[in-house]
């Protein structure tokens, strides 16, 4: 930062920069949804919580504060997408007899089966974050993951969220193991033999109008009764 006024950053620019900006810490991209006053209050309270954590070792209150900040930011604003009405189809059978499919927008894929966005191989998480605008203009690629795939053979890459938690435990955003357990316990009748993921940062209009109906038909053709959709 120089003495030149043009090089100085306003607080609004600072908080907005966490969302695909010069500070791509995607754990805090929700700050862009805050007003300046609410953003300032969140950060002030965060500093107090950090002090409490250092003094008392109470990390849980720090975690709860960040989660509450996310909730306030995302639930307090004006929704980008609103619908006056929507389809509702009740299950034709009990869940314990139903075949369940899994579809997430988490960006997971099987190692060795990289969808290679834009025809580029070997892209890392650091590579794709600056490419967010390119992803948002492009139709999504669907990755198929056999449900028997070992966790260590699955990886994740996504320009729209901080993948560190989902990389440590895939079930955070791609709950394959819990669904397998529910099938073993008889809570659900059967788990479809293939789970699917895609990068949710994609062309939303094409996803909604053309691609999602094709995916829905794919599930129907596979005998799936109900699909669990997990957005990130």
C-alpha positions as a Markdown table, in Angstrom:
| # | Residue | x | y | z |
|---|---|---|---|---|
| 1 | Unk | 0.0 | 0.0 | 0.0 |
| 2 | Unk | 1.5 | 3.3 | -1.1 |
| 3 | Unk | 0.7 | 6.9 | 0.0 |
| 4 | Unk | -1.1 | 7.4 | -3.3 |
| 5 | Unk | -4.8 | 7.7 | -2.4 |
| 6 | Unk | -5.8 | 5.7 | -5.5 |
| 7 | Unk | -3.9 | 2.7 | -4.1 |
| 8 | Unk | -5.8 | 2.8 | -0.9 |
| 9 | Unk | -8.6 | 0.4 | -0.3 |
| 10 | Unk | -12.0 | 1.1 | 1.2 |
| 11 | Unk | -13.5 | -1.2 | 3.8 |
| 12 | Unk | -16.2 | -2.2 | 1.3 |
| 13 | Unk | -13.5 | -3.1 | -1.3 |
| 14 | Unk | -11.7 | -5.1 | 1.4 |
| 15 | Unk | -14.7 | -7.2 | 2.5 |
| 16 | Unk | -15.8 | -7.8 | -1.1 |
| 17 | Unk | -12.3 | -8.9 | -2.1 |
| 18 | Unk | -12.8 | -12.2 | -0.2 |
| 19 | Unk | -15.3 | -13.3 | -3.0 |
| 20 | Unk | -13.2 | -14.3 | -6.0 |
| 21 | Unk | -11.1 | -11.1 | -5.5 |
| 22 | Unk | -7.5 | -10.4 | -4.6 |
| 23 | Unk | -7.9 | -12.4 | -1.4 |
| 24 | Unk | -9.6 | -15.7 | -2.5 |
| 25 | Unk | -10.2 | -17.1 | 1.0 |
| 26 | Unk | -13.5 | -18.7 | 0.0 |
| 27 | Unk | -14.3 | -19.6 | 3.6 |
| 28 | Unk | -15.2 | -16.0 | 4.0 |
| 29 | Unk | -16.7 | -15.1 | 0.6 |
| 30 | Unk | -20.1 | -14.6 | 2.4 |
| 31 | Unk | -18.7 | -11.2 | 3.6 |
| 32 | Unk | -19.6 | -9.7 | 0.3 |
| 33 | Unk | -23.3 | -10.1 | 1.1 |
| 34 | Unk | -22.9 | -8.0 | 4.3 |
| 35 | Unk | -23.5 | -4.2 | 4.4 |
| 36 | Unk | -20.4 | -2.3 | 5.5 |
| 37 | Unk | -21.8 | -1.9 | 9.0 |
| 38 | Unk | -22.7 | -5.6 | 9.3 |
| 39 | Unk | -19.3 | -6.6 | 7.9 |
| 40 | Unk | -17.5 | -4.4 | 10.3 |
| 41 | Unk | -19.5 | -5.8 | 13.2 |
| 42 | Unk | -18.8 | -9.4 | 12.1 |
| 43 | Unk | -15.0 | -8.7 | 12.0 |
| 44 | Unk | -15.0 | -6.9 | 15.3 |
| 45 | Unk | -16.9 | -9.8 | 17.0 |
| 46 | Unk | -14.5 | -12.2 | 15.2 |
| 47 | Unk | -11.5 | -10.5 | 16.8 |
| 48 | Unk | -13.1 | -10.7 | 20.2 |
| 49 | Unk | -13.8 | -14.4 | 19.7 |
| 50 | Unk | -10.2 | -15.0 | 18.7 |
| 51 | Unk | -9.1 | -13.3 | 21.9 |
| 52 | Unk | -11.5 | -15.5 | 23.9 |
| 53 | Unk | -10.1 | -18.6 | 22.1 |
| 54 | Unk | -6.6 | -17.7 | 22.9 |
| 55 | Unk | -7.4 | -17.0 | 26.5 |
| 56 | Unk | -9.7 | -19.9 | 27.3 |
| 57 | Unk | -9.1 | -22.4 | 24.4 |
| 58 | Unk | -12.7 | -22.1 | 23.4 |
| 59 | Unk | -12.5 | -22.8 | 19.7 |
| 60 | Unk | -16.2 | -23.9 | 19.5 |
| 61 | Unk | -17.5 | -20.3 | 20.0 |
| 62 | Unk | -15.2 | -19.1 | 17.2 |
| 63 | Unk | -16.6 | -21.8 | 14.9 |
| 64 | Unk | -20.1 | -20.9 | 15.8 |
| 65 | Unk | -19.5 | -17.3 | 15.1 |
| 66 | Unk | -18.3 | -17.9 | 11.6 |
| 67 | Unk | -21.2 | -20.3 | 10.9 |
| 68 | Unk | -23.7 | -17.7 | 12.2 |
| 69 | Unk | -22.0 | -15.1 | 10.0 |
| 70 | Unk | -22.5 | -17.3 | 7.0 |
| 71 | Unk | -26.2 | -17.8 | 7.9 |
| 72 | Unk | -26.8 | -14.1 | 8.5 |
| 73 | Unk | -25.1 | -13.1 | 5.2 |
| 74 | Unk | -26.8 | -15.6 | 3.0 |
| 75 | Unk | -30.3 | -15.6 | 4.6 |
| 76 | Unk | -30.5 | -11.8 | 5.1 |
| 77 | Unk | -30.0 | -10.7 | 1.5 |
| 78 | Unk | -32.3 | -10.8 | -1.5 |
| 79 | Unk | -32.4 | -14.2 | -3.2 |
| 80 | Unk | -30.9 | -14.3 | -6.6 |
| 81 | Unk | -33.3 | -16.9 | -7.8 |
| 82 | Unk | -37.0 | -16.9 | -6.8 |
| 83 | Unk | -39.8 | -19.1 | -8.1 |
| 84 | Unk | -43.5 | -18.5 | -7.7 |
| 85 | Unk | -44.3 | -22.2 | -7.8 |
| 86 | Unk | -42.5 | -25.5 | -8.3 |
| 87 | Unk | -43.2 | -29.1 | -9.1 |
| 88 | Unk | -43.8 | -31.4 | -6.2 |
| 89 | Unk | -43.9 | -35.2 | -6.7 |
| 90 | Unk | -44.6 | -37.3 | -3.6 |
| 91 | Unk | -42.7 | -40.6 | -3.2 |
| 92 | Unk | -44.7 | -43.5 | -4.6 |
| 93 | Unk | -43.2 | -45.9 | -2.0 |
| 94 | Unk | -41.7 | -45.8 | 1.5 |
| 95 | Unk | -38.1 | -44.6 | 1.6 |
| 96 | Unk | -37.1 | -48.0 | 3.0 |
| 97 | Unk | -38.1 | -49.4 | -0.4 |
| 98 | Unk | -36.8 | -46.6 | -2.6 |
| 99 | Unk | -33.8 | -46.5 | -4.8 |
| 100 | Unk | -31.8 | -43.4 | -4.0 |
| 101 | Unk | -29.4 | -41.4 | -6.2 |
| 102 | Unk | -26.8 | -38.9 | -5.2 |
| 103 | Unk | -26.0 | -35.7 | -7.1 |
| 104 | Unk | -23.8 | -32.9 | -5.7 |
| 105 | Unk | -22.3 | -29.7 | -7.0 |
| 106 | Unk | -19.2 | -30.3 | -5.0 |
| 107 | Unk | -16.7 | -30.9 | -7.8 |
| 108 | Unk | -15.5 | -34.4 | -6.7 |
| 109 | Unk | -14.2 | -36.9 | -9.2 |
| 110 | Unk | -12.3 | -40.2 | -9.3 |
| 111 | Unk | -8.6 | -39.9 | -9.4 |
| 112 | Unk | -7.6 | -40.8 | -13.0 |
| 113 | Unk | -10.9 | -39.6 | -14.4 |
| 114 | Unk | -10.4 | -35.9 | -14.3 |
| 115 | Unk | -13.0 | -34.0 | -16.3 |
| 116 | Unk | -10.1 | -31.7 | -17.5 |
| 117 | Unk | -12.0 | -28.3 | -17.5 |
| 118 | Unk | -11.5 | -26.4 | -20.8 |
| 119 | Unk | -9.4 | -29.2 | -22.1 |
| 120 | Unk | -6.6 | -28.5 | -19.6 |
| 121 | Unk | -4.9 | -31.3 | -17.7 |
| 122 | Unk | -3.5 | -31.2 | -14.2 |
| 123 | Unk | -5.4 | -28.2 | -13.0 |
| 124 | Unk | -5.0 | -27.6 | -9.2 |
| 125 | Unk | -7.4 | -25.8 | -6.9 |
| 126 | Unk | -5.1 | -22.7 | -7.0 |
| 127 | Unk | -5.3 | -22.8 | -10.8 |
| 128 | Unk | -9.1 | -22.8 | -11.0 |
| 129 | Unk | -10.0 | -20.1 | -8.4 |
| 130 | Unk | -9.0 | -17.3 | -10.8 |
| 131 | Unk | -10.9 | -19.0 | -13.6 |
| 132 | Unk | -14.3 | -18.6 | -11.8 |
| 133 | Unk | -15.7 | -16.3 | -14.5 |
| 134 | Unk | -14.8 | -18.9 | -17.2 |
| 135 | Unk | -16.6 | -21.7 | -15.2 |
| 136 | Unk | -19.7 | -19.5 | -14.8 |
| 137 | Unk | -20.1 | -19.2 | -18.6 |
| 138 | Unk | -19.6 | -22.9 | -19.3 |
| 139 | Unk | -22.0 | -25.9 | -19.1 |
| 140 | Unk | -21.1 | -28.3 | -16.3 |
| 141 | Unk | -19.3 | -31.6 | -16.8 |
| 142 | Unk | -20.9 | -34.5 | -14.9 |
| 143 | Unk | -18.5 | -36.9 | -13.1 |
| 144 | Unk | -19.6 | -40.4 | -12.3 |
| 145 | Unk | -18.3 | -42.1 | -9.2 |
| 146 | Unk | -19.1 | -45.7 | -8.5 |
| 147 | Unk | -20.4 | -46.1 | -5.0 |
| 148 | Unk | -17.7 | -48.7 | -4.1 |
| 149 | Unk | -14.9 | -46.3 | -4.8 |
| 150 | Unk | -12.5 | -46.0 | -1.9 |
| 151 | Unk | -12.3 | -42.5 | -0.3 |
| 152 | Unk | -8.6 | -42.3 | -1.0 |
| 153 | Unk | -9.4 | -42.7 | -4.8 |
| 154 | Unk | -11.6 | -39.6 | -4.8 |
| 155 | Unk | -10.5 | -36.0 | -5.1 |
| 156 | Unk | -12.1 | -32.6 | -5.3 |
| 157 | Unk | -11.5 | -29.4 | -7.2 |
| 158 | Unk | -13.9 | -26.4 | -7.4 |
| 159 | Unk | -13.4 | -22.7 | -8.0 |
| 160 | Unk | -16.4 | -21.6 | -6.0 |
| 161 | Unk | -15.7 | -22.7 | -2.4 |
| 162 | Unk | -12.9 | -23.6 | 0.0 |
| 163 | Unk | -12.4 | -27.3 | -0.6 |
| 164 | Unk | -10.1 | -28.0 | 2.3 |
| 165 | Unk | -12.8 | -29.5 | 4.5 |
| 166 | Unk | -14.3 | -31.5 | 1.7 |
| 167 | Unk | -10.8 | -32.8 | 0.7 |
| 168 | Unk | -10.1 | -34.0 | 4.3 |
| 169 | Unk | -13.5 | -35.6 | 4.6 |
| 170 | Unk | -15.4 | -36.0 | 1.3 |
| 171 | Unk | -18.6 | -36.6 | 3.2 |
| 172 | Unk | -18.8 | -33.0 | 4.1 |
| 173 | Unk | -20.1 | -32.2 | 0.6 |
| 174 | Unk | -20.3 | -35.6 | -1.0 |
| 175 | Unk | -22.1 | -37.8 | 1.6 |
| 176 | Unk | -21.5 | -41.1 | -0.1 |
| 177 | Unk | -20.4 | -43.1 | 3.0 |
| 178 | Unk | -23.5 | -42.0 | 5.1 |
| 179 | Unk | -25.8 | -43.1 | 2.3 |
| 180 | Unk | -24.1 | -46.4 | 2.0 |
| 181 | Unk | -24.6 | -46.9 | 5.7 |
| 182 | Unk | -28.3 | -46.0 | 5.5 |
| 183 | Unk | -28.6 | -48.6 | 2.7 |
| 184 | Unk | -26.9 | -51.2 | 4.8 |
| 185 | Unk | -29.2 | -50.4 | 7.8 |
| 186 | Unk | -32.3 | -50.6 | 5.6 |
| 187 | Unk | -33.3 | -46.9 | 6.1 |
| 188 | Unk | -33.2 | -46.6 | 2.3 |
| 189 | Unk | -34.1 | -49.4 | 0.1 |
| 190 | Unk | -31.1 | -49.2 | -2.3 |
| 191 | Unk | -28.4 | -46.8 | -3.3 |
| 192 | Unk | -27.9 | -46.3 | -7.0 |
| 193 | Unk | -24.6 | -47.9 | -8.0 |
| 194 | Unk | -23.2 | -44.6 | -9.4 |
| 195 | Unk | -23.1 | -41.2 | -7.6 |
| 196 | Unk | -22.6 | -38.0 | -9.6 |
| 197 | Unk | -21.0 | -34.6 | -9.0 |
| 198 | Unk | -20.3 | -31.5 | -11.0 |
| 199 | Unk | -18.9 | -28.0 | -10.4 |
| 200 | Unk | -21.8 | -25.9 | -9.4 |
| 201 | Unk | -20.0 | -22.7 | -10.6 |
| 202 | Unk | -21.3 | -23.1 | -14.2 |
| 203 | Unk | -23.8 | -21.6 | -16.6 |
| 204 | Unk | -26.9 | -21.5 | -14.5 |
| 205 | Unk | -29.4 | -20.9 | -17.3 |
| 206 | Unk | -28.2 | -23.8 | -19.3 |
| 207 | Unk | -28.1 | -26.0 | -16.2 |
| 208 | Unk | -31.7 | -25.1 | -15.3 |
| 209 | Unk | -33.3 | -25.1 | -18.7 |
| 210 | Unk | -31.5 | -27.9 | -20.5 |
| 211 | Unk | -29.0 | -30.0 | -18.6 |
| 212 | Unk | -30.8 | -30.6 | -15.3 |
| 213 | Unk | -33.9 | -32.1 | -17.1 |
| 214 | Unk | -31.5 | -34.5 | -18.9 |
| 215 | Unk | -29.9 | -35.5 | -15.7 |
| 216 | Unk | -33.4 | -36.1 | -14.1 |
| 217 | Unk | -34.3 | -38.3 | -17.0 |
| 218 | Unk | -31.0 | -40.2 | -16.6 |
| 219 | Unk | -32.0 | -41.0 | -13.0 |
| 220 | Unk | -35.5 | -42.1 | -14.0 |
| 221 | Unk | -34.1 | -44.4 | -16.7 |
| 222 | Unk | -31.9 | -46.0 | -14.0 |
| 223 | Unk | -34.9 | -46.7 | -11.8 |
| 224 | Unk | -34.0 | -44.1 | -9.2 |
| 225 | Unk | -37.1 | -43.1 | -7.1 |
| 226 | Unk | -35.6 | -40.1 | -5.3 |
| 227 | Unk | -32.4 | -38.2 | -5.6 |
| 228 | Unk | -30.5 | -36.4 | -2.8 |
| 229 | Unk | -29.2 | -33.1 | -4.2 |
| 230 | Unk | -26.3 | -31.5 | -2.3 |
| 231 | Unk | -25.4 | -27.9 | -3.2 |
| 232 | Unk | -22.3 | -26.2 | -2.1 |
